[in-house]
């Protein structure tokens, strides 16, 4: 279980759960509840924010539910935004540690469309009806009350017992719940990884039965769950659950294809095991690094021949781009991940010259070097090796030395530019200028002492003469 509750706090007999979460609620949340109660409305803390508070965790966000209609809530909070059909009013808390708070009118759902969203939403003043529509019992607990009366826990589905048992159990019939919204299955895996909980047997079997419904989900919804899963403490267990439940096959068939592909890495483990291990060995920052670790060998199944995977890094980079496009992953992160995958098969030996190290820096790009080395560390862990295997520490030091030396590594660092060449040779702007500059850079990378104006113009003259140009 997560962090131990604060000393002196009342605990349940089974230990560890906050019976009265109110002391742990932020002042801004108390203020919002008080404003709703004072206006004559029922109001409750609900969902993941209450679940995490009861577990002694710090909630990622805060959710309240109320009998007030959206227009009534918005009127009580002039700074709020109300722009959706689901009765959710977003209220700035004024506390950077909390951010915005969602205050949603209690509602009861009806039949769902496309396994993703309800046909319609009806508002209600019954907290029990609102909780009955939620996904898991640990999320179907509320704390608060009517405008007048005592403040208390509302737990019609025994979610508090499931919190104590560290178990995810669906509200009602699991197959029905997952058939309503297929995202709930991915959420089950992500919550299991985030909370360190198990999935109750009936829910697990229902996920396996309904796993193919994930294909109805938008790429954005899948990506949001994958991002949270990769950030989870128990992310490797979550990834294995994703495969064991059959969800991986429909969310990312390219990754599911790794199962059963032999790897000469850790005895008895296949390519999927290697990818999972690599994710486990990847650091959390930058956040896209674990995604790169998950996808870095995406091209191996389709390039496997005679126990080798020739060119898998290039094939895998293209496959990763297609997968991340399908998931609508942010373009900047997608491009970084694709670049890291394309470059991840570098090899280093001590006999490399300094010029070879500089050429490696130029090929990868100075801004991507740290990330690439972190990916190699994760890849090493995934192979059952120490993170710095392959003389990685030595190579890093040599790269750092070249970067610190101030050697020219791009056209901007050359002692001449296009204007110098056009003046020297009487050229008009055109491709020859850029081509000659690139050739000069290549010479300077090999010999940094050439990077003076006089020497570079002399080299340029030799290049032009050799090409028969004037």
C-alpha positions, 0 to 999 in steps of 0.5 A, spaced: 500 500 500 502 507 499 504 512 504 502 511 511 497 516 513 499 521 518 500 520 525 494 520 530 489 519 524 483 515 525 485 508 521 480 502 520 481 496 524 484 493 517 489 498 518 492 504 513 485 507 510 483 514 512 476 513 515 475 520 515 479 523 509 477 531 511 483 533 514 487 531 508 483 535 503 486 541 501 483 548 503 481 550 496 477 543 496 474 545 503 472 552 500 469 549 494 465 544 498 463 549 503 460 554 498 456 548 495 453 546 501 452 553 503 448 554 497 443 548 499 446 543 494 449 536 496 456 536 495 462 530 495 469 529 494 469 523 489 473 518 485 480 517 484 481 523 488 478 520 494 481 513 493 488 516 493 486 520 499 484 514 503 490 511 501 495 516 503 497 518 496 497 525 493 491 525 488 493 527 481 487 531 481 481 533 484 474 531 483 467 533 486 460 531 485 454 535 486 446 536 486 447 543 483 446 543 476 452 546 471 449 553 471 448 553 478 455 551 479 458 556 474 454 561 478 457 560 484 464 560 481 465 566 477 472 564 475 469 557 472 469 554 465 463 550 463 464 547 456 461 540 455 455 536 455 457 532 461 455 537 467 463 538 468 465 545 471 472 546 471 474 551 477 481 554 478 483 552 485 488 558 486 493 553 488 498 551 483 499 544 487 492 542 486 490 546 479 483 546 476 478 542 480 472 538 476 465 539 479 460 535 476 453 534 477 451 527 479 448 523 473 446 517 471 448 514 464 444 510 459 446 505 454 453 507 451 455 508 443 461 505 440 463 502 446 466 509 448 460 514 451 453 514 453 448 515 448 445 521 453 446 523 460 441 524 465 442 529 471 440 526 478 440 528 485 442 521 488 449 520 490 448 512 490 446 513 482 452 517 480 456 512 484 453 506 480 455 508 474 463 508 475 468 503 473 471 500 479 469 500 486 475 503 489 473 509 485 465 509 487 466 512 494 464 519 496 465 523 502 461 529 503 453 530 504 447 534 503 447 541 504 445 540 512 447 534 516 453 530 517 459 529 513 460 521 511 463 516 507 458 513 502 460 506 499 454 502 496 459 497 493 464 496 498 470 500 495 473 501 502 474 493 503 477 493 496 482 498 498 484 494 504 485 488 500 488 492 494 484 489 489 480 492 483 473 490 482 468 492 477 462 496 479 456 491 477 457 486 472 464 486 469 463 484 462 457 489 462 461 495 465 467 494 460 462 493 454 460 500 456 466 503 455 472 499 453 477 504 456 475 501 463 479 495 461 486 499 459 484 503 466 484 497 470 491 495 467 494 502 469 491 503 476 493 496 477 500 498 475 500 505 479 497 503 485 500 496 486 493 492 486 491 486 483 485 485 478 479 481 481 478 474 477 472 476 474 474 482 472 480 479 469 476 474 465 471 479 463 477 484 460 480 478 456 473 476 453 472 484 451 479 485 449 478 486 442 473 492 444 479 496 445 479 497 437 474 502 438 477 507 442 481 513 439 488 514 439 488 519 444 485 515 449 489 509 448 495 514 448 493 517 455 493 511 458 499 508 456 503 515 458 500 514 465 502 506 465 509 508 463 510 513 469 507 508 474 512 505 479 510 498 477 510 499 470 513 492 468 507 489 471 502 493 468 505 491 461 505 484 462 498 485 464 496 488 458 499 482 454 496 477 458 489 480 458 489 480 450 489 488 450 496 489 447 494 485 441 488 490 439 492 497 442 499 495 439 499 489 435 506 491 433 508 490 440 504 484 441 508 481 435 514 481 439 511 475 444 515 468 442 520 472 438 527 469 441 532 473 444 539 471 445 539 476 452 536 473 458 535 465 458 528 463 457 525 470 455 523 473 449 523 479 445 517 482 449 520 480 455 526 484 453 522 490 451 518 490 458 525 489 462 528 495 458 522 499 460 523 497 467 530 500 466 529 506 463 529 513 468 522 517 468 525 523 466 525 525 460 518 522 460 518 520 453 524 515 454 520 509 457 516 510 450 522 509 446 525 503 451 518 500 449 518 501 442 526 501 440 526 494 438 519 494 434 522 492 427 525 486 430 519 481 428 519 483 421 527 483 420 528 476 423 532 472 419 537 466 421 537 469 428 539 476 426 535 483 425 539 486 420 536 494 419 531 493 425 532 500 427 530 503 421 524 499 420 522 500 427 523 507 427 518 507 421 513 503 425 514 507 431 512 513 427 506 510 424 504 507 431 505 514 435 501 517 429 495 512 430 495 514 437 496 521 436 502 522 440 504 529 440 509 531 434 515 533 438 515 527 443 514 522 437 520 525 433 524 524 438 522 517 440 523 515 432 530 519 432 532 515 438 530 508 435 533 510 429 540 511 432 540 506 438 544 501 435 551 504 435 557 501 437 563 504 440 570 501 441 576 504 444 580 505 438 575 510 435 579 516 433 577 523 436 574 525 429 570 518 429 567 521 436 565 527 433 562 524 427 558 520 431 556 527 435 554 530 428 550 524 426 546 523 432 545 531 434 548 534 440 541 535 443 539 527 443 546 524 446 544 524 453 537 521 451 540 516 447 545 514 452 539 513 457 536 509 452 542 504 451 542 504 459 535 501 459 537 497 453 542 494 457 538 493 463 533 489 458 539 485 456 540 483 463 547 487 463 549 492 467 547 499 465 554 502 463 555 495 459 559 496 452 564 501 455 558 506 455 561 511 461 568 511 457 564 513 451 560 518 454 566 521 457 569 522 450 563 525 447 563 530 453 570 532 452 569 533 444 563 537 446 567 541 451 572 542 446 568 547 442 570 543 436 566 545 430 560 540 429 555 544 425 555 549 419 554 555 424 561 554 427 565 554 421 569 560 420 566 562 413 559 562 411 556 562 404 557 570 403 565 568 404 564 563 398 560 567 394 565 573 394 571 568 394 568 565 387 563 570 384 558 565 385 550 567 386 546 563 391 545 556 389 546 549 391 553 549 390 554 554 396 551 549 401 554 543 398 561 546 399 560 548 406 558 541 408 564 539 405 568 544 409 565 542 415 566 534 414 574 536 413 573 540 420 570 535 423 576 530 421 581 536 423 579 542 427 585 546 426 582 547 419 577 552 422 580 558 420 578 563 415 584 563 411 585 555 411 578 554 410 578 558 404 584 555 401 581 548 402 575 551 398 579 553 393 582 546 393 575 543 392 573 547 387 579 546 383 578 538 384 571 539 381 573 543 375 569 549 377 571 556 377 
